[in-house]
């Protein structure tokens, strides 16, 4: 849990803000030098989301989406706007959001749980929350450089349950380089 690796919460958020301030507002910057995987990421995410938009008993609406940690709007532009009528963007770095206007960071466990609770309360009937993020192999890994955390799938699922949400589906991203973290997409309501 992040409470075991984050000693000073204000410093944790301050370091993340400082790190991202120095990152160029480009696709390559948003993906840590792996800009070439952007299309793979978008196509996989589209396939995952379409399961909930077009199919099945857990069908969701397309009126509104929220892109959290939106950066320069890579996901908003290429994935969400073609599927949803309205997309709101949130990010810790204002310059990224400003860049997105011309072209949405990491949270502690408690803050992530509280954020997911607020998202749950704001869901429309049949609404859906989707997270796509890096997953550690085991436990929680703190990155002192960008003040981010990488949780394993069990920790993320525990936070989801604490927020009063049910996991509907999970999927591991295929075709990413072996040297980066595994990436999972999780759907919940």
ABEGO torsion letter per residue (X at the ends): XAAAABABAAAAAAAAAAAAAABBBBAAAAAGGAAAAAAAAAAAAAAAAAAAAABEAABBBAABBBBBGAEAGAAAAAAAAAABABBBBBBABAAAAAAAAAXXXBBBAAAAAAAAAAAAAABBBGBBBBBBBBBBABEBBBBAAAGBBBBBAAAAAAAAAAAGBBBABBBBBBGBBAABBBBBBBBBX
